[in-house]
Amino acid sequence: MAPSGSRSIKTGCQRVLYWIPVLFIALIVAWSYYAYVLQLCIESIEDTGQKVIYLLVYHVIFIMFVWAYWQTIFTRPMNPLKEFHLSYTDKELLEREDRGESQQEILRRIAKDLPIYTRTNSGAIRFCDRCQLLKPDRCHHCSVCDKCILKMDHHCPWVNNCVGFSNYKFFMLFLAYSLLYCLFITATDLQYFIKFWMNSLPDTQAKFHILFLFFSASMFSVSLASLFTYHCWLVCKNRSTLEAVRSPVFRHGIDKNGFSLGCSKNFRQVFGDELKYWPIPVFSGSGDGCSFPACLVNLDPEQPGSPTGSNPASKGAADGRQFPSKPLRESQSRLLSSTPSWTESDTAADKNNKGASNPGMTIENEA
């Protein structure tokens, strides 16, 4: 009992420590609110019209920033569906086999009924020993959460959460609104920062808040701008941070652009098809996180056929779907059937020239 009790205490302490970066950000934001609203706008700005405009714009950005941050923190990462977990019988079979090749045969048999197209570097089925499941495409095991996370991007200490399929849009909006928040404070605080150095401000405590507010906002702007730009590039390429570091491996080999459908379709895969939902921290992406359309990837002979018109992906993760029986949801179908991107143009040209499609290459849903 003692070792178990000590482990529980250790786990509890770790959970508390994980919240320290989030608490730090919360304190910085709370101080910035006090410094900007009370010390700058109310105490230092004399023009009423300017004061009202600054406060209105500030609070709109502030609300969206806090909302996106909250969603990123408290949206639970999605885990693979039960179809990807080994049954009790399969677990027993796997445990009885000592040879790796025999175990792979069992895993390959199970994977035939699942939309799994990526492999390990050695060409083996991706299997998680901790969770006892076959990993869906783009799924990875998080050592901090100790779970397999769908379309895992990274574990972010600043939100104490895994960034993945369920909250990646929220994370992007958090970066965008936090950058906008810092830029707005920097721009509106600049003239009063200059007045501080010219000794034109009243000798009150407000001038010190104005000084530190400008420095902190401008410094955060630089770091946030670089991080936001990098993730915009990832969205346009349809890659996660992990995939940017290590490209996904398909049966035909490594393909860093295996999931890319063109910039527009890649963006809509994360943010959805409806423009009105793009700037709002509510889930609007397409797919279920277990399967993804892939561009110009060789058909896997071991998997059930999933041509352009059909796909094992379905509408949501909580519907208890069976793979690969259901077609793409409407938004995913549009990702594959709408105006071709540059990566698809060569295939279209070949079809026009030859009068038939190349049977070895197709645009299909690869999960």
LONU-718383 format. One record per residue (C-alpha): x, y, z; residue number from 1; residue in three letters. Coordinates in steps of 0.2 Angstrom, whole numbers. Example, Ala and Ser with C-alpha at 12.3 -4.5 7.8 and 13.67 -1.06 7.14 Angstrom:
LONU-718383
<px->62&py->-22&pz->39&markol->1&titi->ALA>
<px->68&py->-5&pz->36&markol->2&titi->SER>
end
This chain:
LONU-718383
<px->0&py->0&pz->0&markol->1&titi->MET>
<px->14&py->12&pz->4&markol->2&titi->ALA>
<px->21&py->12&pz->-14&markol->3&titi->PRO>
<px->4&py->15&pz->-21&markol->4&titi->SER>
<px->1&py->29&pz->-9&markol->5&titi->GLY>
<px->18&py->38&pz->-13&markol->6&titi->SER>
<px->14&py->36&pz->-32&markol->7&titi->ARG>
<px->-3&py->45&pz->-28&markol->8&titi->SER>
<px->5&py->59&pz->-19&markol->9&titi->ILE>
<px->18&py->61&pz->-33&markol->10&titi->LYS>
<px->5&py->61&pz->-46&markol->11&titi->THR>
<px->-5&py->74&pz->-36&markol->12&titi->GLY>
<px->10&py->85&pz->-35&markol->13&titi->CYS>
<px->14&py->84&pz->-53&markol->14&titi->GLN>
<px->-4&py->89&pz->-58&markol->15&titi->ARG>
<px->-2&py->104&pz->-47&markol->16&titi->VAL>
<px->15&py->109&pz->-54&markol->17&titi->LEU>
<px->8&py->107&pz->-72&markol->18&titi->TYR>
<px->-4&py->122&pz->-68&markol->19&titi->TRP>
<px->10&py->134&pz->-64&markol->20&titi->ILE>
<px->13&py->140&pz->-81&markol->21&titi->PRO>
<px->-6&py->143&pz->-84&markol->22&titi->VAL>
<px->-7&py->152&pz->-67&markol->23&titi->LEU>
<px->8&py->163&pz->-73&markol->24&titi->PHE>
<px->-1&py->168&pz->-89&markol->25&titi->ILE>
<px->-17&py->171&pz->-79&markol->26&titi->ALA>
<px->-8&py->183&pz->-67&markol->27&titi->LEU>
<px->0&py->192&pz->-82&markol->28&titi->ILE>
<px->-16&py->194&pz->-91&markol->29&titi->VAL>
<px->-25&py->200&pz->-75&markol->30&titi->ALA>
<px->-11&py->213&pz->-72&markol->31&titi->TRP>
<px->-12&py->219&pz->-90&markol->32&titi->SER>
<px->-31&py->221&pz->-88&markol->33&titi->TYR>
<px->-28&py->232&pz->-72&markol->34&titi->TYR>
<px->-14&py->242&pz->-80&markol->35&titi->ALA>
<px->-23&py->245&pz->-97&markol->36&titi->TYR>
<px->-40&py->248&pz->-91&markol->37&titi->VAL>
<px->-38&py->257&pz->-75&markol->38&titi->LEU>
<px->-20&py->265&pz->-75&markol->39&titi->GLN>
<px->-19&py->269&pz->-94&markol->40&titi->LEU>
<px->-37&py->272&pz->-100&markol->41&titi->CYS>
<px->-46&py->279&pz->-85&markol->42&titi->ILE>
<px->-31&py->288&pz->-76&markol->43&titi->GLU>
<px->-20&py->294&pz->-90&markol->44&titi->SER>
<px->-31&py->297&pz->-105&markol->45&titi->ILE>
<px->-40&py->313&pz->-104&markol->46&titi->GLU>
<px->-50&py->313&pz->-121&markol->47&titi->ASP>
<px->-67&py->305&pz->-117&markol->48&titi->THR>
<px->-70&py->299&pz->-135&markol->49&titi->GLY>
<px->-52&py->291&pz->-136&markol->50&titi->GLN>
<px->-55&py->283&pz->-119&markol->51&titi->LYS>
<px->-72&py->275&pz->-125&markol->52&titi->VAL>
<px->-65&py->269&pz->-141&markol->53&titi->ILE>
<px->-50&py->261&pz->-133&markol->54&titi->TYR>
<px->-60&py->252&pz->-120&markol->55&titi->LEU>
<px->-73&py->245&pz->-132&markol->56&titi->LEU>
<px->-60&py->238&pz->-144&markol->57&titi->VAL>
<px->-49&py->232&pz->-130&markol->58&titi->TYR>
<px->-63&py->222&pz->-122&markol->59&titi->HIS>
<px->-69&py->214&pz->-138&markol->60&titi->VAL>
<px->-51&py->208&pz->-141&markol->61&titi->ILE>
<px->-49&py->203&pz->-122&markol->62&titi->PHE>
<px->-65&py->193&pz->-122&markol->63&titi->ILE>
<px->-61&py->183&pz->-138&markol->64&titi->MET>
<px->-43&py->180&pz->-131&markol->65&titi->PHE>
<px->-49&py->173&pz->-114&markol->66&titi->VAL>
<px->-63&py->163&pz->-123&markol->67&titi->TRP>
<px->-50&py->155&pz->-135&markol->68&titi->ALA>
<px->-38&py->152&pz->-121&markol->69&titi->TYR>
<px->-51&py->144&pz->-110&markol->70&titi->TRP>
<px->-57&py->132&pz->-124&markol->71&titi->GLN>
<px->-39&py->127&pz->-127&markol->72&titi->THR>
<px->-36&py->123&pz->-109&markol->73&titi->ILE>
<px->-52&py->114&pz->-105&markol->74&titi->PHE>
<px->-57&py->105&pz->-121&markol->75&titi->THR>
<px->-52&py->87&pz->-118&markol->76&titi->ARG>
<px->-41&py->79&pz->-131&markol->77&titi->PRO>
<px->-50&py->66&pz->-141&markol->78&titi->MET>
<px->-44&py->48&pz->-139&markol->79&titi->ASN>
<px->-46&py->34&pz->-152&markol->80&titi->PRO>
<px->-63&py->25&pz->-153&markol->81&titi->LEU>
<px->-66&py->8&pz->-146&markol->82&titi->LYS>
<px->-64&py->0&pz->-163&markol->83&titi->GLU>
<px->-45&py->3&pz->-162&markol->84&titi->PHE>
<px->-43&py->-5&pz->-145&markol->85&titi->HIS>
<px->-39&py->-23&pz->-145&markol->86&titi->LEU>
<px->-52&py->-35&pz->-139&markol->87&titi->SER>
<px->-49&py->-47&pz->-125&markol->88&titi->TYR>
<px->-46&py->-61&pz->-137&markol->89&titi->THR>
<px->-34&py->-51&pz->-148&markol->90&titi->ASP>
<px->-24&py->-46&pz->-132&markol->91&titi->LYS>
<px->-22&py->-65&pz->-127&markol->92&titi->GLU>
<px->-16&py->-69&pz->-145&markol->93&titi->LEU>
<px->-4&py->-55&pz->-145&markol->94&titi->LEU>
<px->3&py->-60&pz->-127&markol->95&titi->GLU>
<px->5&py->-78&pz->-133&markol->96&titi->ARG>
<px->16&py->-74&pz->-147&markol->97&titi->GLU>
<px->35&py->-70&pz->-144&markol->98&titi->ASP>
<px->40&py->-67&pz->-161&markol->99&titi->ARG>
<px->38&py->-49&pz->-168&markol->100&titi->GLY>
<px->33&py->-55&pz->-185&markol->101&titi->GLU>
<px->19&py->-66&pz->-178&markol->102&titi->SER>
<px->13&py->-51&pz->-168&markol->103&titi->GLN>
<px->13&py->-40&pz->-184&markol->104&titi->GLN>
<px->3&py->-53&pz->-193&markol->105&titi->GLU>
<px->-11&py->-52&pz->-179&markol->106&titi->ILE>
<px->-10&py->-33&pz->-180&markol->107&titi->LEU>
<px->-11&py->-33&pz->-199&markol->108&titi->ARG>
<px->-27&py->-44&pz->-198&markol->109&titi->ARG>
<px->-35&py->-32&pz->-186&markol->110&titi->ILE>
<px->-30&py->-17&pz->-196&markol->111&titi->ALA>
<px->-38&py->-23&pz->-212&markol->112&titi->LYS>
<px->-55&py->-18&pz->-205&markol->113&titi->ASP>
<px->-49&py->-1&pz->-199&markol->114&titi->LEU>
<px->-44&py->15&pz->-209&markol->115&titi->PRO>
<px->-26&py->14&pz->-205&markol->116&titi->ILE>
<px->-13&py->19&pz->-219&markol->117&titi->TYR>
<px->2&py->25&pz->-210&markol->118&titi->THR>
<px->16&py->14&pz->-203&markol->119&titi->ARG>
<px->31&py->15&pz->-193&markol->120&titi->THR>
<px->48&py->18&pz->-201&markol->121&titi->ASN>
<px->51&py->-1&pz->-202&markol->122&titi->SER>
<px->34&py->-3&pz->-211&markol->123&titi->GLY>
<px->25&py->-11&pz->-196&markol->124&titi->ALA>
<px->8&py->-7&pz->-190&markol->125&titi->ILE>
<px->8&py->7&pz->-177&markol->126&titi->ARG>
<px->3&py->0&pz->-160&markol->127&titi->PHE>
<px->3&py->8&pz->-143&markol->128&titi->CYS>
<px->8&py->-4&pz->-129&markol->129&titi->ASP>
<px->2&py->8&pz->-115&markol->130&titi->ARG>
<px->-15&py->10&pz->-122&markol->131&titi->CYS>
<px->-16&py->-7&pz->-130&markol->132&titi->GLN>
<px->-23&py->0&pz->-147&markol->133&titi->LEU>
<px->-19&py->2&pz->-165&markol->134&titi->LEU>
<px->-15&py->20&pz->-168&markol->135&titi->LYS>
<px->-26&py->29&pz->-180&markol->136&titi->PRO>
<px->-16&py->39&pz->-193&markol->137&titi->ASP>
<px->-9&py->55&pz->-185&markol->138&titi->ARG>
<px->-12&py->49&pz->-168&markol->139&titi->CYS>
<px->2&py->48&pz->-155&markol->140&titi->HIS>
<px->4&py->44&pz->-137&markol->141&titi->HIS>
<px->7&py->58&pz->-125&markol->142&titi->CYS>
<px->19&py->54&pz->-111&markol->143&titi->SER>
<px->12&py->68&pz->-100&markol->144&titi->VAL>
<px->-6&py->64&pz->-102&markol->145&titi->CYS>
<px->-2&py->45&pz->-104&markol->146&titi->ASP>
<px->-15&py->43&pz->-117&markol->147&titi->LYS>
<px->-16&py->42&pz->-136&markol->148&titi->CYS>
<px->-21&py->58&pz->-144&markol->149&titi->ILE>
<px->-30&py->60&pz->-160&markol->150&titi->LEU>
<px->-20&py->71&pz->-173&markol->151&titi->LYS>
<px->-8&py->76&pz->-159&markol->152&titi->MET>
<px->1&py->92&pz->-162&markol->153&titi->ASP>
<px->11&py->94&pz->-146&markol->154&titi->HIS>
<px->8&py->95&pz->-127&markol->155&titi->HIS>
<px->8&py->113&pz->-122&markol->156&titi->CYS>
<px->13&py->117&pz->-104&markol->157&titi->PRO>
<px->6&py->135&pz->-106&markol->158&titi->TRP>
<px->-12&py->127&pz->-108&markol->159&titi->VAL>
<px->-8&py->112&pz->-98&markol->160&titi->ASN>
<px->-16&py->101&pz->-111&markol->161&titi->ASN>
<px->-12&py->92&pz->-127&markol->162&titi->CYS>
<px->-16&py->101&pz->-143&markol->163&titi->VAL>
<px->-24&py->90&pz->-155&markol->164&titi->GLY>
<px->-39&py->87&pz->-166&markol->165&titi->PHE>
<px->-52&py->93&pz->-154&markol->166&titi->SER>
<px->-44&py->109&pz->-149&markol->167&titi->ASN>
<px->-31&py->114&pz->-163&markol->168&titi->TYR>
<px->-43&py->127&pz->-170&markol->169&titi->LYS>
<px->-45&py->134&pz->-152&markol->170&titi->PHE>
<px->-26&py->135&pz->-150&markol->171&titi->PHE>
<px->-24&py->144&pz->-167&markol->172&titi->MET>
<px->-37&py->157&pz->-161&markol->173&titi->LEU>
<px->-28&py->158&pz->-145&markol->174&titi->PHE>
<px->-12&py->163&pz->-153&markol->175&titi->LEU>
<px->-21&py->175&pz->-165&markol->176&titi->ALA>
<px->-31&py->184&pz->-152&markol->177&titi->TYR>
<px->-16&py->185&pz->-140&markol->178&titi->SER>
<px->-5&py->192&pz->-153&markol->179&titi->LEU>
<px->-19&py->204&pz->-158&markol->180&titi->LEU>
<px->-21&py->209&pz->-139&markol->181&titi->TYR>
<px->-2&py->212&pz->-137&markol->182&titi->CYS>
<px->-1&py->222&pz->-153&markol->183&titi->LEU>
<px->-16&py->233&pz->-149&markol->184&titi->PHE>
<px->-9&py->237&pz->-131&markol->185&titi->ILE>
<px->8&py->241&pz->-139&markol->186&titi->THR>
<px->0&py->252&pz->-152&markol->187&titi->ALA>
<px->-11&py->262&pz->-140&markol->188&titi->THR>
<px->2&py->263&pz->-126&markol->189&titi->ASP>
<px->16&py->269&pz->-138&markol->190&titi->LEU>
<px->12&py->288&pz->-136&markol->191&titi->GLN>
<px->11&py->287&pz->-118&markol->192&titi->TYR>
<px->27&py->277&pz->-117&markol->193&titi->PHE>
<px->35&py->291&pz->-127&markol->194&titi->ILE>
<px->28&py->304&pz->-115&markol->195&titi->LYS>
<px->36&py->294&pz->-100&markol->196&titi->PHE>
<px->53&py->296&pz->-107&markol->197&titi->TRP>
<px->50&py->314&pz->-111&markol->198&titi->MET>
<px->44&py->317&pz->-93&markol->199&titi->ASN>
<px->27&py->323&pz->-99&markol->200&titi->SER>
<px->17&py->311&pz->-88&markol->201&titi->LEU>
<px->10&py->315&pz->-71&markol->202&titi->PRO>
<px->21&py->309&pz->-57&markol->203&titi->ASP>
<px->10&py->295&pz->-52&markol->204&titi->THR>
<px->11&py->276&pz->-51&markol->205&titi->GLN>
<px->2&py->275&pz->-68&markol->206&titi->ALA>
<px->18&py->279&pz->-77&markol->207&titi->LYS>
<px->27&py->264&pz->-71&markol->208&titi->PHE>
<px->12&py->253&pz->-76&markol->209&titi->HIS>
<px->12&py->261&pz->-93&markol->210&titi->ILE>
<px->31&py->258&pz->-95&markol->211&titi->LEU>
<px->30&py->239&pz->-90&markol->212&titi->PHE>
<px->14&py->237&pz->-100&markol->213&titi->LEU>
<px->23&py->243&pz->-116&markol->214&titi->PHE>
<px->38&py->232&pz->-113&markol->215&titi->PHE>
<px->29&py->216&pz->-109&markol->216&titi->SER>
<px->16&py->218&pz->-123&markol->217&titi->ALA>
<px->30&py->221&pz->-136&markol->218&titi->SER>
<px->41&py->207&pz->-131&markol->219&titi->MET>
<px->26&py->195&pz->-130&markol->220&titi->PHE>
<px->21&py->201&pz->-148&markol->221&titi->SER>
<px->38&py->196&pz->-155&markol->222&titi->VAL>
<px->37&py->178&pz->-148&markol->223&titi->SER>
<px->18&py->176&pz->-152&markol->224&titi->LEU>
<px->21&py->182&pz->-170&markol->225&titi->ALA>
<px->34&py->169&pz->-173&markol->226&titi->SER>
<px->24&py->155&pz->-166&markol->227&titi->LEU>
<px->8&py->160&pz->-174&markol->228&titi->PHE>
<px->17&py->162&pz->-191&markol->229&titi->THR>
<px->24&py->144&pz->-189&markol->230&titi->TYR>
<px->7&py->136&pz->-185&markol->231&titi->HIS>
<px->-1&py->146&pz->-200&markol->232&titi->CYS>
<px->12&py->137&pz->-211&markol->233&titi->TRP>
<px->8&py->120&pz->-203&markol->234&titi->LEU>
<px->-11&py->123&pz->-206&markol->235&titi->VAL>
<px->-7&py->128&pz->-225&markol->236&titi->CYS>
<px->3&py->112&pz->-227&markol->237&titi->LYS>
<px->-9&py->101&pz->-216&markol->238&titi->ASN>
<px->5&py->95&pz->-205&markol->239&titi->ARG>
<px->6&py->94&pz->-186&markol->240&titi->SER>
<px->21&py->99&pz->-176&markol->241&titi->THR>
<px->26&py->81&pz->-174&markol->242&titi->LEU>
<px->24&py->78&pz->-193&markol->243&titi->GLU>
<px->35&py->93&pz->-197&markol->244&titi->ALA>
<px->49&py->85&pz->-186&markol->245&titi->VAL>
<px->46&py->67&pz->-192&markol->246&titi->ARG>
<px->36&py->65&pz->-209&markol->247&titi->SER>
<px->22&py->52&pz->-209&markol->248&titi->PRO>
<px->27&py->35&pz->-217&markol->249&titi->VAL>
<px->14&py->26&pz->-229&markol->250&titi->PHE>
<px->16&py->9&pz->-237&markol->251&titi->ARG>
<px->25&py->17&pz->-252&markol->252&titi->HIS>
<px->37&py->27&pz->-240&markol->253&titi->GLY>
<px->39&py->43&pz->-232&markol->254&titi->ILE>
<px->28&py->57&pz->-238&markol->255&titi->ASP>
<px->29&py->74&pz->-229&markol->256&titi->LYS>
<px->14&py->80&pz->-240&markol->257&titi->ASN>
<px->4&py->65&pz->-238&markol->258&titi->GLY>
<px->-11&py->73&pz->-230&markol->259&titi->PHE>
<px->-10&py->90&pz->-239&markol->260&titi->SER>
<px->-25&py->94&pz->-251&markol->261&titi->LEU>
<px->-20&py->111&pz->-255&markol->262&titi->GLY>
<px->-19&py->127&pz->-244&markol->263&titi->CYS>
<px->-38&py->131&pz->-245&markol->264&titi->SER>
<px->-44&py->113&pz->-241&markol->265&titi->LYS>
<px->-31&py->111&pz->-228&markol->266&titi->ASN>
<px->-37&py->127&pz->-219&markol->267&titi->PHE>
<px->-55&py->121&pz->-221&markol->268&titi->ARG>
<px->-51&py->105&pz->-213&markol->269&titi->GLN>
<px->-46&py->114&pz->-197&markol->270&titi->VAL>
<px->-58&py->128&pz->-197&markol->271&titi->PHE>
<px->-73&py->121&pz->-207&markol->272&titi->GLY>
<px->-83&py->127&pz->-222&markol->273&titi->ASP>
<px->-93&py->140&pz->-214&markol->274&titi->GLU>
<px->-85&py->157&pz->-213&markol->275&titi->LEU>
<px->-95&py->163&pz->-199&markol->276&titi->LYS>
<px->-88&py->150&pz->-187&markol->277&titi->TYR>
<px->-69&py->154&pz->-192&markol->278&titi->TRP>
<px->-66&py->168&pz->-179&markol->279&titi->PRO>
<px->-76&py->160&pz->-165&markol->280&titi->ILE>
<px->-69&py->147&pz->-153&markol->281&titi->PRO>
<px->-82&py->133&pz->-156&markol->282&titi->VAL>
<px->-77&py->117&pz->-165&markol->283&titi->PHE>
<px->-81&py->118&pz->-184&markol->284&titi->SER>
<px->-68&py->107&pz->-192&markol->285&titi->GLY>
<px->-72&py->92&pz->-203&markol->286&titi->SER>
<px->-69&py->73&pz->-199&markol->287&titi->GLY>
<px->-69&py->63&pz->-183&markol->288&titi->ASP>
<px->-50&py->63&pz->-180&markol->289&titi->GLY>
<px->-48&py->45&pz->-184&markol->290&titi->CYS>
<px->-47&py->46&pz->-203&markol->291&titi->SER>
<px->-41&py->60&pz->-215&markol->292&titi->PHE>
<px->-42&py->63&pz->-233&markol->293&titi->PRO>
<px->-25&py->61&pz->-241&markol->294&titi->ALA>
<px->-19&py->67&pz->-258&markol->295&titi->CYS>
<px->-10&py->56&pz->-271&markol->296&titi->LEU>
<px->-6&py->42&pz->-260&markol->297&titi->VAL>
<px->-4&py->24&pz->-267&markol->298&titi->ASN>
<px->-18&py->12&pz->-263&markol->299&titi->LEU>
<px->-15&py->0&pz->-249&markol->300&titi->ASP>
<px->-19&py->-17&pz->-255&markol->301&titi->PRO>
<px->-22&py->-23&pz->-237&markol->302&titi->GLU>
<px->-35&py->-10&pz->-233&markol->303&titi->GLN>
<px->-53&py->-10&pz->-240&markol->304&titi->PRO>
<px->-55&py->1&pz->-255&markol->305&titi->GLY>
<px->-60&py->19&pz->-251&markol->306&titi->SER>
<px->-60&py->29&pz->-267&markol->307&titi->PRO>
<px->-64&py->48&pz->-268&markol->308&titi->THR>
<px->-83&py->45&pz->-266&markol->309&titi->GLY>
<px->-82&py->35&pz->-250&markol->310&titi->SER>
<px->-72&py->35&pz->-234&markol->311&titi->ASN>
<px->-72&py->27&pz->-217&markol->312&titi->PRO>
<px->-72&py->44&pz->-209&markol->313&titi->ALA>
<px->-89&py->49&pz->-202&markol->314&titi->SER>
<px->-97&py->63&pz->-193&markol->315&titi->LYS>
<px->-92&py->63&pz->-175&markol->316&titi->GLY>
<px->-82&py->54&pz->-163&markol->317&titi->ALA>
<px->-96&py->50&pz->-151&markol->318&titi->ALA>
<px->-108&py->41&pz->-163&markol->319&titi->ASP>
<px->-101&py->24&pz->-161&markol->320&titi->GLY>
<px->-97&py->21&pz->-179&markol->321&titi->ARG>
<px->-90&py->5&pz->-187&markol->322&titi->GLN>
<px->-76&py->7&pz->-199&markol->323&titi->PHE>
<px->-76&py->7&pz->-214&markol->324&titi->PRO>
<px->-95&py->6&pz->-217&markol->325&titi->SER>
<px->-99&py->25&pz->-218&markol->326&titi->LYS>
<px->-96&py->38&pz->-231&markol->327&titi->PRO>
<px->-87&py->55&pz->-228&markol->328&titi->LEU>
<px->-97&py->68&pz->-220&markol->329&titi->ARG>
<px->-102&py->82&pz->-232&markol->330&titi->GLU>
<px->-88&py->94&pz->-227&markol->331&titi->SER>
<px->-75&py->80&pz->-230&markol->332&titi->GLN>
<px->-83&py->76&pz->-247&markol->333&titi->SER>
<px->-81&py->94&pz->-252&markol->334&titi->ARG>
<px->-63&py->93&pz->-247&markol->335&titi->LEU>
<px->-60&py->80&pz->-260&markol->336&titi->LEU>
<px->-73&py->85&pz->-273&markol->337&titi->SER>
<px->-71&py->104&pz->-274&markol->338&titi->SER>
<px->-60&py->114&pz->-286&markol->339&titi->THR>
<px->-43&py->104&pz->-288&markol->340&titi->PRO>
<px->-28&py->111&pz->-279&markol->341&titi->SER>
<px->-11&py->112&pz->-287&markol->342&titi->TRP>
<px->-7&py->95&pz->-280&markol->343&titi->THR>
<px->-21&py->88&pz->-290&markol->344&titi->GLU>
<px->-19&py->97&pz->-306&markol->345&titi->SER>
<px->-6&py->85&pz->-313&markol->346&titi->ASP>
<px->-18&py->70&pz->-310&markol->347&titi->THR>
<px->-32&py->80&pz->-319&markol->348&titi->ALA>
<px->-21&py->84&pz->-334&markol->349&titi->ALA>
<px->-16&py->65&pz->-335&markol->350&titi->ASP>
<px->-34&py->60&pz->-336&markol->351&titi->LYS>
<px->-38&py->72&pz->-350&markol->352&titi->ASN>
<px->-23&py->67&pz->-360&markol->353&titi->ASN>
<px->-24&py->48&pz->-357&markol->354&titi->LYS>
<px->-43&py->47&pz->-356&markol->355&titi->GLY>
<px->-42&py->37&pz->-341&markol->356&titi->ALA>
<px->-36&py->38&pz->-323&markol->357&titi->SER>
<px->-20&py->31&pz->-317&markol->358&titi->ASN>
<px->-25&py->15&pz->-306&markol->359&titi->PRO>
<px->-9&py->17&pz->-296&markol->360&titi->GLY>
<px->-12&py->35&pz->-289&markol->361&titi->MET>
<px->-29&py->42&pz->-283&markol->362&titi->THR>
<px->-35&py->54&pz->-270&markol->363&titi->ILE>
<px->-43&py->45&pz->-256&markol->364&titi->GLU>
<px->-47&py->46&pz->-238&markol->365&titi->ASN>
<px->-32&py->39&pz->-228&markol->366&titi->GLU>
<px->-34&py->38&pz->-210&markol->367&titi->ALA>
end
